Amino acid sequence: MHWWEDWHRYGESIGWETASFEVPSLGFLPGLVYKDYFMVGLDEEMAFDPHIFHVWWERMGKPWVIWSDQWEQSTRVVQSKMRHIVGESIRIPGRLCSWQGISPEEYRSFLVQNHVFGFARAPHRYGLYLPEFYRRLVPGDLWPKKGPLLVSVSGFSAGAWWERPTGRSFSMEWIRFASLPFIHVVGGWQKMLHHTALVHQPGDIMSYSDRGWQGGQPGLAGLGFQCEEILPYLRFRWDTGRGRRVLDENGNYFNVGTEKWIKYFPPLSSF
C-alpha cells in the first residue's frame, strides 16, 4: 500500500475528504480537504522546480505540506494535528498545569516521540505538568505511570545581545514546542512564554516556523509575535537508508521556506 493511501484512509475516518491537486511540472498530487483547510502530499518520487511549486503553493493559499517521511516516521504527530483541525483534540486548560525545568533526557525523549522535526538542542528546557488529580482528563495509554504527567515541553536558546531597530536587545530563540499527541493545552504556549520571559527577562524572543508545516503561524501571531522575514527554501536529499530527507545544500528536494517570528518585550521599569 502506498503511504498516501494510509494517510487518506485515516483522514477520511475523522472527517477529511480525499482530493488531488494539479501542480505544474508535477502533475496530480494526493491531498486531503477539511472545510477551509487542505493538505498536499509529497514523497521521494516528486522532485520539483522549487519556484514553480512555490508559486502554486502561494496561489492555493499555502496548504499544509505533508512529506511521506513525516507520515511514516511521525504518524501520531501528523494524526494529532489532523484531529486538532477537525476539533477532536483533548483540551486541557493550561492553568491546571505547573511550569518547571526538565532534564535533558526528558526533553530529548519527549521531542523524539512528539515533534515532527524531532530533537533539537536547547540549554533552557521547560515542561508543563498536569497533576495526577486530573488523570480523568487524559486517556490511560497517554498516562502510563503514577505522578504528574508531562504534557508539553519547550526549549529555548541561551540568548545573545543583538542590534534591533529599538537598540541593543538580549534575544532568545524559542527552539521547540511540543505537546503529547491528541492533546491541546489551551494557553500552553502563553504559559511557557510568560514564565520564560519572567525568569530570563529578554528584550525579545524569536522563533522559526516551517511554512509548509504551519505557515502564517496563527499561534505565534496570537501571542504578539510579528513575522519579520521569510527565509529561502532549504535543500534536502533523500536518504534511502533511513527513508527520510536530510539537509543537503546540493539536494534536489525543497521545503517552501521558513518564517522568522519575533516578539518584543517592553523594557523593565527602573522603579
GUBA-276271 format. One record per residue (C-alpha): residue number from 0; residue in one letter; chain; x, y, z. Coordinates in nm, 4 decimals. Example, Ala and Ser with C-alpha at 12.3 -4.5 7.8 and 13.67 -1.06 7.14 Angstrom:
<site seq="0" type="A" mol="A" east="1.2300" north="-0.4500" up="0.7800"/>
<site seq="1" type="S" mol="A" east="1.3670" north="-0.1060" up="0.7140"/>
***
This chain:
<site seq="0" type="M" mol="A" east="0.0000" north="0.0000" up="0.0000"/>
<site seq="1" type="H" mol="A" east="0.1316" north="0.3430" up="-0.0934"/>
<site seq="2" type="W" mol="A" east="0.1900" north="0.5758" up="0.2034"/>
<site seq="3" type="W" mol="A" east="-0.0720" north="0.8263" up="0.0905"/>
<site seq="4" type="E" mol="A" east="-0.3418" north="0.5566" up="0.0784"/>
<site seq="5" type="D" mol="A" east="-0.2917" north="0.5017" up="0.4505"/>
<site seq="6" type="W" mol="A" east="-0.2899" north="0.8798" up="0.5026"/>
<site seq="7" type="H" mol="A" east="-0.6112" north="0.9186" up="0.3011"/>
<site seq="8" type="R" mol="A" east="-0.7796" north="0.6334" up="0.4876"/>
<site seq="9" type="Y" mol="A" east="-0.7021" north="0.7913" up="0.8248"/>
<site seq="10" type="G" mol="A" east="-0.8168" north="1.1347" up="0.7105"/>
<site seq="11" type="E" mol="A" east="-1.1479" north="1.0001" up="0.5842"/>
<site seq="12" type="S" mol="A" east="-1.2054" north="0.8222" up="0.9167"/>
<site seq="13" type="I" mol="A" east="-1.2064" north="1.1571" up="1.1024"/>
<site seq="14" type="G" mol="A" east="-1.3927" north="1.3732" up="0.8501"/>
<site seq="15" type="W" mol="A" east="-1.1367" north="1.4838" up="0.5910"/>
<site seq="16" type="E" mol="A" east="-1.2177" north="1.4361" up="0.2230"/>
<site seq="17" type="T" mol="A" east="-0.9701" north="1.2965" up="-0.0288"/>
<site seq="18" type="A" mol="A" east="-0.8621" north="1.5200" up="-0.3137"/>
<site seq="19" type="S" mol="A" east="-0.5915" north="1.5634" up="-0.5738"/>
<site seq="20" type="F" mol="A" east="-0.4257" north="1.8845" up="-0.6855"/>
<site seq="21" type="E" mol="A" east="-0.2729" north="1.9563" up="-1.0235"/>
<site seq="22" type="V" mol="A" east="0.0668" north="2.1206" up="-0.9911"/>
<site seq="23" type="P" mol="A" east="0.2629" north="2.2477" up="-1.2936"/>
<site seq="24" type="S" mol="A" east="0.5561" north="2.0168" up="-1.3793"/>
<site seq="25" type="L" mol="A" east="0.4466" north="1.7646" up="-1.1140"/>
<site seq="26" type="G" mol="A" east="0.1044" north="1.6527" up="-1.2325"/>
<site seq="27" type="F" mol="A" east="-0.1567" north="1.5485" up="-0.9790"/>
<site seq="28" type="L" mol="A" east="-0.0603" north="1.5251" up="-0.6107"/>
<site seq="29" type="P" mol="A" east="-0.2587" north="1.3458" up="-0.3384"/>
<site seq="30" type="G" mol="A" east="-0.4392" north="1.5681" up="-0.0905"/>
<site seq="31" type="L" mol="A" east="-0.6982" north="1.5996" up="0.1830"/>
<site seq="32" type="V" mol="A" east="-0.9545" north="1.8733" up="0.2445"/>
<site seq="33" type="Y" mol="A" east="-1.1497" north="1.9753" up="0.5559"/>
<site seq="34" type="K" mol="A" east="-1.3572" north="2.2933" up="0.5301"/>
<site seq="35" type="D" mol="A" east="-1.1051" north="2.5720" up="0.4574"/>
<site seq="36" type="Y" mol="A" east="-0.8026" north="2.3537" up="0.5345"/>
<site seq="37" type="F" mol="A" east="-0.6252" north="2.1400" up="0.2816"/>
<site seq="38" type="M" mol="A" east="-0.3115" north="1.9303" up="0.2692"/>
<site seq="39" type="V" mol="A" east="-0.0918" north="1.8129" up="-0.0158"/>
<site seq="40" type="G" mol="A" east="0.1369" north="1.5101" up="-0.0035"/>
<site seq="41" type="L" mol="A" east="0.4938" north="1.4817" up="-0.1373"/>
<site seq="42" type="D" mol="A" east="0.7475" north="1.1982" up="-0.1420"/>
<site seq="43" type="E" mol="A" east="1.0819" north="1.0903" up="-0.2883"/>
<site seq="44" type="E" mol="A" east="0.9294" north="1.0431" up="-0.6333"/>
<site seq="45" type="M" mol="A" east="0.8346" north="1.4101" up="-0.6514"/>
<site seq="46" type="A" mol="A" east="1.1480" north="1.6162" up="-0.7127"/>
<site seq="47" type="F" mol="A" east="1.0362" north="1.9552" up="-0.8465"/>
<site seq="48" type="D" mol="A" east="1.1332" north="2.3039" up="-0.9504"/>
<site seq="49" type="P" mol="A" east="1.1007" north="2.4988" up="-0.6228"/>
<site seq="50" type="H" mol="A" east="0.9997" north="2.8230" up="-0.7917"/>
<site seq="51" type="I" mol="A" east="0.7108" north="2.6637" up="-0.9843"/>
<site seq="52" type="F" mol="A" east="0.5904" north="2.4766" up="-0.6773"/>
<site seq="53" type="H" mol="A" east="0.6155" north="2.7831" up="-0.4503"/>
<site seq="54" type="V" mol="A" east="0.4131" north="2.9967" up="-0.6922"/>
<site seq="55" type="W" mol="A" east="0.1434" north="2.7272" up="-0.6953"/>
<site seq="56" type="W" mol="A" east="0.1602" north="2.6929" up="-0.3146"/>
<site seq="57" type="E" mol="A" east="0.1143" north="3.0674" up="-0.2586"/>
<site seq="58" type="R" mol="A" east="-0.1679" north="3.0864" up="-0.5138"/>
<site seq="59" type="M" mol="A" east="-0.3501" north="2.7962" up="-0.3474"/>
<site seq="60" type="G" mol="A" east="-0.3484" north="2.9684" up="-0.0073"/>
<site seq="61" type="K" mol="A" east="-0.0419" north="2.7997" up="0.1487"/>
<site seq="62" type="P" mol="A" east="-0.1676" north="2.4450" up="0.2026"/>
<site seq="63" type="W" mol="A" east="-0.0216" north="2.2218" up="0.4684"/>
<site seq="64" type="V" mol="A" east="0.2564" north="2.0189" up="0.3009"/>
<site seq="65" type="I" mol="A" east="0.2994" north="1.6620" up="0.4268"/>
<site seq="66" type="W" mol="A" east="0.6035" north="1.4606" up="0.3246"/>
<site seq="67" type="S" mol="A" east="0.5929" north="1.0817" up="0.3245"/>
<site seq="68" type="D" mol="A" east="0.8750" north="1.0608" up="0.5808"/>
<site seq="69" type="Q" mol="A" east="0.6731" north="1.2774" up="0.8211"/>
<site seq="70" type="W" mol="A" east="0.3719" north="1.0487" up="0.7879"/>
<site seq="71" type="E" mol="A" east="0.5726" north="0.7277" up="0.8151"/>
<site seq="72" type="Q" mol="A" east="0.8080" north="0.8308" up="1.0968"/>
<site seq="73" type="S" mol="A" east="0.5918" north="1.0758" up="1.2955"/>
<site seq="74" type="T" mol="A" east="0.2492" north="0.9276" up="1.2261"/>
<site seq="75" type="R" mol="A" east="0.0910" north="1.0134" up="1.5592"/>
<site seq="76" type="V" mol="A" east="0.2167" north="1.3725" up="1.5420"/>
<site seq="77" type="V" mol="A" east="0.0565" north="1.4220" up="1.1990"/>
<site seq="78" type="Q" mol="A" east="-0.2620" north="1.2437" up="1.3083"/>
<site seq="79" type="S" mol="A" east="-0.2754" north="1.4650" up="1.6167"/>
<site seq="80" type="K" mol="A" east="-0.2654" north="1.7825" up="1.4092"/>
<site seq="81" type="M" mol="A" east="-0.5296" north="1.6456" up="1.1722"/>
<site seq="82" type="R" mol="A" east="-0.7572" north="1.5682" up="1.4679"/>
<site seq="83" type="H" mol="A" east="-0.6951" north="1.9119" up="1.6174"/>
<site seq="84" type="I" mol="A" east="-0.8134" north="2.0781" up="1.2956"/>
<site seq="85" type="V" mol="A" east="-1.1422" north="1.8831" up="1.2995"/>
<site seq="86" type="G" mol="A" east="-1.1943" north="1.9670" up="1.6681"/>
<site seq="87" type="E" mol="A" east="-1.1179" north="1.6257" up="1.8176"/>
<site seq="88" type="S" mol="A" east="-0.8250" north="1.7138" up="2.0433"/>
<site seq="89" type="I" mol="A" east="-0.8407" north="1.6523" up="2.4169"/>
<site seq="90" type="R" mol="A" east="-0.8451" north="2.0045" up="2.5602"/>
<site seq="91" type="I" mol="A" east="-0.6587" north="2.0658" up="2.8859"/>
<site seq="92" type="P" mol="A" east="-0.6581" north="2.4146" up="3.0429"/>
<site seq="93" type="G" mol="A" east="-0.3026" north="2.5383" up="3.0784"/>
<site seq="94" type="R" mol="A" east="-0.3943" north="2.6962" up="3.4137"/>
<site seq="95" type="L" mol="A" east="-0.4183" north="2.3425" up="3.5598"/>
<site seq="96" type="C" mol="A" east="-0.0549" north="2.2714" up="3.4719"/>
<site seq="97" type="S" mol="A" east="0.2598" north="2.3595" up="3.6607"/>
<site seq="98" type="W" mol="A" east="0.5657" north="2.5027" up="3.4805"/>
<site seq="99" type="Q" mol="A" east="0.9120" north="2.3775" up="3.5711"/>
<site seq="100" type="G" mol="A" east="1.2530" north="2.2897" up="3.4320"/>
<site seq="101" type="I" mol="A" east="1.3091" north="1.9420" up="3.2891"/>
<site seq="102" type="S" mol="A" east="1.6180" north="1.7274" up="3.2405"/>
<site seq="103" type="P" mol="A" east="1.7998" north="1.6917" up="2.9065"/>
<site seq="104" type="E" mol="A" east="1.6874" north="1.3273" up="2.8952"/>
<site seq="105" type="E" mol="A" east="1.3199" north="1.4124" up="2.9467"/>
<site seq="106" type="Y" mol="A" east="1.3411" north="1.6875" up="2.6875"/>
<site seq="107" type="R" mol="A" east="1.5096" north="1.4694" up="2.4237"/>
<site seq="108" type="S" mol="A" east="1.2769" north="1.1738" up="2.4765"/>
<site seq="109" type="F" mol="A" east="0.9645" north="1.3894" up="2.4554"/>
<site seq="110" type="L" mol="A" east="1.0700" north="1.5612" up="2.1326"/>
<site seq="111" type="V" mol="A" east="1.1807" north="1.2404" up="1.9621"/>
<site seq="112" type="Q" mol="A" east="0.8342" north="1.0992" up="2.0202"/>
<site seq="113" type="N" mol="A" east="0.6167" north="1.4074" up="1.9834"/>
<site seq="114" type="H" mol="A" east="0.7725" north="1.6645" up="1.7479"/>
<site seq="115" type="V" mol="A" east="0.7569" north="1.6210" up="1.3693"/>
<site seq="116" type="F" mol="A" east="1.1118" north="1.7576" up="1.3346"/>
<site seq="117" type="G" mol="A" east="1.2451" north="1.5630" up="1.6322"/>
<site seq="118" type="F" mol="A" east="1.5076" north="1.6672" up="1.8816"/>
<site seq="119" type="A" mol="A" east="1.6983" north="1.9988" up="1.8788"/>
<site seq="120" type="R" mol="A" east="1.9461" north="2.1024" up="2.1467"/>
<site seq="121" type="A" mol="A" east="1.8387" north="2.3753" up="2.3877"/>
<site seq="122" type="P" mol="A" east="2.0148" north="2.4877" up="2.7075"/>
<site seq="123" type="H" mol="A" east="1.6899" north="2.6072" up="2.8674"/>
<site seq="124" type="R" mol="A" east="1.4281" north="2.3318" up="2.8829"/>
<site seq="125" type="Y" mol="A" east="1.0855" north="2.3599" up="3.0434"/>
<site seq="126" type="G" mol="A" east="0.7773" north="2.1449" up="3.0790"/>
<site seq="127" type="L" mol="A" east="0.4110" north="2.1759" up="3.1706"/>
<site seq="128" type="Y" mol="A" east="0.2960" north="1.9080" up="3.4141"/>
<site seq="129" type="L" mol="A" east="-0.0641" north="1.8077" up="3.4763"/>
<site seq="130" type="P" mol="A" east="-0.1201" north="1.6963" up="3.8401"/>
<site seq="131" type="E" mol="A" east="-0.2377" north="1.3388" up="3.8905"/>
<site seq="132" type="F" mol="A" east="-0.5640" north="1.4739" up="4.0338"/>
<site seq="133" type="Y" mol="A" east="-0.6692" north="1.5405" up="3.6729"/>
<site seq="134" type="R" mol="A" east="-0.5904" north="1.1914" up="3.5440"/>
<site seq="135" type="R" mol="A" east="-0.9548" north="1.1562" up="3.4376"/>
<site seq="136" type="L" mol="A" east="-0.8942" north="1.4143" up="3.1626"/>
<site seq="137" type="V" mol="A" east="-0.6402" north="1.2022" up="2.9748"/>
<site seq="138" type="P" mol="A" east="-0.6702" north="0.8524" up="2.8206"/>
<site seq="139" type="G" mol="A" east="-0.4850" north="0.5861" up="3.0168"/>
<site seq="140" type="D" mol="A" east="-0.2436" north="0.4980" up="2.7372"/>
<site seq="141" type="L" mol="A" east="-0.1065" north="0.8527" up="2.7481"/>
<site seq="142" type="W" mol="A" east="-0.0645" north="0.8398" up="3.1289"/>
<site seq="143" type="P" mol="A" east="0.1036" north="0.5034" up="3.1932"/>
<site seq="144" type="K" mol="A" east="0.2522" north="0.5649" up="3.5386"/>
<site seq="145" type="K" mol="A" east="0.1736" north="0.7408" up="3.8651"/>
<site seq="146" type="G" mol="A" east="0.2674" north="1.1007" up="3.9284"/>
<site seq="147" type="P" mol="A" east="0.2179" north="1.4237" up="3.7313"/>
<site seq="148" type="L" mol="A" east="0.2033" north="1.3940" up="3.3530"/>
<site seq="149" type="L" mol="A" east="0.4417" north="1.5899" up="3.1308"/>
<site seq="150" type="V" mol="A" east="0.2027" north="1.7248" up="2.8647"/>
<site seq="151" type="S" mol="A" east="0.4189" north="1.9871" up="2.6856"/>
<site seq="152" type="V" mol="A" east="0.7834" north="2.0864" up="2.6558"/>
<site seq="153" type="S" mol="A" east="0.9694" north="2.3903" up="2.5256"/>
<site seq="154" type="G" mol="A" east="1.3341" north="2.4549" up="2.4507"/>
<site seq="155" type="F" mol="A" east="1.4993" north="2.7982" up="2.4439"/>
<site seq="156" type="S" mol="A" east="1.8477" north="2.9165" up="2.3492"/>
<site seq="157" type="A" mol="A" east="2.0936" north="3.0693" up="2.5948"/>
<site seq="158" type="G" mol="A" east="2.0371" north="3.4091" up="2.4408"/>
<site seq="159" type="A" mol="A" east="2.2675" north="3.6755" up="2.2993"/>
<site seq="160" type="W" mol="A" east="2.2799" north="4.0515" up="2.2504"/>
<site seq="161" type="W" mol="A" east="2.1635" north="4.1760" up="1.9089"/>
<site seq="162" type="E" mol="A" east="2.1115" north="4.5110" up="1.7475"/>
<site seq="163" type="R" mol="A" east="1.7390" north="4.5661" up="1.6910"/>
<site seq="164" type="P" mol="A" east="1.5503" north="4.8652" up="1.5459"/>
<site seq="165" type="T" mol="A" east="1.4875" north="4.9766" up="1.9042"/>
<site seq="166" type="G" mol="A" east="1.8521" north="4.9332" up="2.0108"/>
<site seq="167" type="R" mol="A" east="2.0554" north="4.6536" up="2.1663"/>
<site seq="168" type="S" mol="A" east="1.8378" north="4.3704" up="2.2896"/>
<site seq="169" type="F" mol="A" east="1.9000" north="4.0467" up="2.4770"/>
<site seq="170" type="S" mol="A" east="1.7403" north="3.7963" up="2.2393"/>
<site seq="171" type="M" mol="A" east="1.6432" north="3.4331" up="2.2967"/>
<site seq="172" type="E" mol="A" east="1.5262" north="3.1763" up="2.0450"/>
<site seq="173" type="W" mol="A" east="1.2233" north="2.9553" up="2.1078"/>
<site seq="174" type="I" mol="A" east="1.3657" north="2.6409" up="1.9514"/>
<site seq="175" type="R" mol="A" east="1.0993" north="2.3778" up="2.0141"/>
<site seq="176" type="F" mol="A" east="0.7458" north="2.3411" up="2.1469"/>
<site seq="177" type="A" mol="A" east="0.5593" north="2.0101" up="2.1538"/>
<site seq="178" type="S" mol="A" east="0.2637" north="1.8510" up="2.3303"/>
<site seq="179" type="L" mol="A" east="0.1532" north="1.4930" up="2.3762"/>
<site seq="180" type="P" mol="A" east="-0.0331" north="1.3571" up="2.0733"/>
<site seq="181" type="F" mol="A" east="-0.4059" north="1.4327" up="2.0540"/>
<site seq="182" type="I" mol="A" east="-0.3801" north="1.6799" up="2.3432"/>
<site seq="183" type="H" mol="A" east="-0.4253" north="2.0565" up="2.3111"/>
<site seq="184" type="V" mol="A" east="-0.3046" north="2.2504" up="2.6144"/>
<site seq="185" type="V" mol="A" east="-0.5224" north="2.5605" up="2.5994"/>
<site seq="186" type="G" mol="A" east="-0.2993" north="2.8562" up="2.6811"/>
<site seq="187" type="G" mol="A" east="0.0081" north="2.6312" up="2.6921"/>
<site seq="188" type="W" mol="A" east="0.2167" north="2.8436" up="2.4562"/>
<site seq="189" type="Q" mol="A" east="0.1257" north="3.1567" up="2.6505"/>
<site seq="190" type="K" mol="A" east="0.2187" north="2.9979" up="2.9837"/>
<site seq="191" type="M" mol="A" east="0.5543" north="2.8777" up="2.8524"/>
<site seq="192" type="L" mol="A" east="0.6321" north="3.2209" up="2.7091"/>
<site seq="193" type="H" mol="A" east="0.5184" north="3.4104" up="3.0181"/>
<site seq="194" type="H" mol="A" east="0.7273" north="3.2127" up="3.2678"/>
<site seq="195" type="T" mol="A" east="1.0350" north="3.2013" up="3.0457"/>
<site seq="196" type="A" mol="A" east="1.0192" north="3.5790" up="2.9979"/>
<site seq="197" type="L" mol="A" east="0.9844" north="3.6311" up="3.3747"/>
<site seq="198" type="V" mol="A" east="1.2895" north="3.4172" up="3.4522"/>
<site seq="199" type="H" mol="A" east="1.5257" north="3.5348" up="3.1773"/>
<site seq="200" type="Q" mol="A" east="1.3888" north="3.8860" up="3.1105"/>
<site seq="201" type="P" mol="A" east="1.4802" north="3.9005" up="2.7395"/>
<site seq="202" type="G" mol="A" east="1.4264" north="4.2063" up="2.5254"/>
<site seq="203" type="D" mol="A" east="1.2827" north="3.9811" up="2.2584"/>
<site seq="204" type="I" mol="A" east="1.2158" north="3.6160" up="2.1787"/>
<site seq="205" type="M" mol="A" east="1.2310" north="3.4914" up="1.8211"/>
<site seq="206" type="S" mol="A" east="1.1318" north="3.1639" up="1.6593"/>
<site seq="207" type="Y" mol="A" east="1.1399" north="2.9957" up="1.3198"/>
<site seq="208" type="S" mol="A" east="0.8410" north="2.8240" up="1.1600"/>
<site seq="209" type="D" mol="A" east="0.8458" north="2.5851" up="0.8638"/>
<site seq="210" type="R" mol="A" east="0.5980" north="2.7379" up="0.6171"/>
<site seq="211" type="G" mol="A" east="0.4864" north="2.4019" up="0.4833"/>
<site seq="212" type="W" mol="A" east="0.4131" north="2.2570" up="0.8258"/>
<site seq="213" type="Q" mol="A" east="0.2396" north="2.5611" up="0.9710"/>
<site seq="214" type="G" mol="A" east="0.2966" north="2.8744" up="0.7676"/>
<site seq="215" type="G" mol="A" east="0.1307" north="3.2007" up="0.8670"/>
<site seq="216" type="Q" mol="A" east="0.1652" north="3.0766" up="1.2258"/>
<site seq="217" type="P" mol="A" east="-0.1634" north="3.1837" up="1.3945"/>
<site seq="218" type="G" mol="A" east="-0.0452" north="3.0678" up="1.7372"/>
<site seq="219" type="L" mol="A" east="0.2616" north="3.2925" up="1.7385"/>
<site seq="220" type="A" mol="A" east="0.0671" north="3.5880" up="1.5986"/>
<site seq="221" type="G" mol="A" east="-0.1867" north="3.5471" up="1.8788"/>
<site seq="222" type="L" mol="A" east="0.0971" north="3.5757" up="2.1321"/>
<site seq="223" type="G" mol="A" east="0.2114" north="3.9071" up="1.9899"/>
<site seq="224" type="F" mol="A" east="0.4845" north="3.7788" up="1.7587"/>
<site seq="225" type="Q" mol="A" east="0.5447" north="3.9524" up="1.4259"/>
<site seq="226" type="C" mol="A" east="0.6622" north="3.7776" up="1.1107"/>
<site seq="227" type="E" mol="A" east="0.9731" north="3.9782" up="1.0272"/>
<site seq="228" type="E" mol="A" east="1.1287" north="3.7729" up="0.7490"/>
<site seq="229" type="I" mol="A" east="1.0594" north="3.4869" up="0.5095"/>
<site seq="230" type="L" mol="A" east="1.3765" north="3.2880" up="0.4541"/>
<site seq="231" type="P" mol="A" east="1.4516" north="3.0978" up="0.1304"/>
<site seq="232" type="Y" mol="A" east="1.3695" north="2.7326" up="0.0869"/>
<site seq="233" type="L" mol="A" east="1.6060" north="2.4676" up="0.2246"/>
<site seq="234" type="R" mol="A" east="1.7521" north="2.1877" up="0.0135"/>
<site seq="235" type="F" mol="A" east="1.7341" north="1.8196" up="0.1074"/>
<site seq="236" type="R" mol="A" east="1.8414" north="1.4893" up="-0.0353"/>
<site seq="237" type="W" mol="A" east="1.6583" north="1.1631" up="0.0188"/>
<site seq="238" type="D" mol="A" east="1.8448" north="0.9223" up="0.2469"/>
<site seq="239" type="T" mol="A" east="1.7162" north="0.5900" up="0.1186"/>
<site seq="240" type="G" mol="A" east="1.8806" north="0.4003" up="0.4030"/>
<site seq="241" type="R" mol="A" east="1.6823" north="0.5912" up="0.6652"/>
<site seq="242" type="G" mol="A" east="1.3799" north="0.6596" up="0.4446"/>
<site seq="243" type="R" mol="A" east="1.3833" north="1.0306" up="0.5126"/>
<site seq="244" type="R" mol="A" east="1.5025" north="1.3713" up="0.3914"/>
<site seq="245" type="V" mol="A" east="1.8265" north="1.5148" up="0.5259"/>
<site seq="246" type="L" mol="A" east="1.9617" north="1.8652" up="0.4802"/>
<site seq="247" type="D" mol="A" east="2.1989" north="1.8915" up="0.1850"/>
<site seq="248" type="E" mol="A" east="2.2854" north="2.2169" up="0.0072"/>
<site seq="249" type="N" mol="A" east="2.3124" north="2.0213" up="-0.3187"/>
<site seq="250" type="G" mol="A" east="1.9920" north="1.8223" up="-0.2711"/>
<site seq="251" type="N" mol="A" east="1.7059" north="1.8249" up="-0.5205"/>
<site seq="252" type="Y" mol="A" east="1.4176" north="1.8335" up="-0.2723"/>
<site seq="253" type="F" mol="A" east="1.2978" north="2.1585" up="-0.1180"/>
<site seq="254" type="N" mol="A" east="1.0717" north="2.2914" up="0.1536"/>
<site seq="255" type="V" mol="A" east="0.8637" north="2.6047" up="0.0971"/>
<site seq="256" type="G" mol="A" east="1.0756" north="2.8302" up="0.3132"/>
<site seq="257" type="T" mol="A" east="1.0900" north="2.9367" up="0.6750"/>
<site seq="258" type="E" mol="A" east="0.9247" north="3.2248" up="0.8590"/>
<site seq="259" type="K" mol="A" east="1.1145" north="3.4216" up="1.1235"/>
<site seq="260" type="W" mol="A" east="0.8903" north="3.5470" up="1.4032"/>
<site seq="261" type="I" mol="A" east="0.9838" north="3.7836" up="1.6860"/>
<site seq="262" type="K" mol="A" east="0.8147" north="3.9239" up="1.9944"/>
<site seq="263" type="Y" mol="A" east="0.9486" north="4.2363" up="2.1630"/>
<site seq="264" type="F" mol="A" east="0.9082" north="4.2905" up="2.5357"/>
<site seq="265" type="P" mol="A" east="0.8802" north="4.6356" up="2.6929"/>
<site seq="266" type="P" mol="A" east="1.1866" north="4.7439" up="2.8939"/>
<site seq="267" type="L" mol="A" east="1.1743" north="4.6770" up="3.2664"/>
<site seq="268" type="S" mol="A" east="1.0833" north="4.9729" up="3.4834"/>
<site seq="269" type="S" mol="A" east="1.3718" north="5.1301" up="3.6745"/>
<site seq="270" type="F" mol="A" east="1.1473" north="5.1840" up="3.9750"/>
***
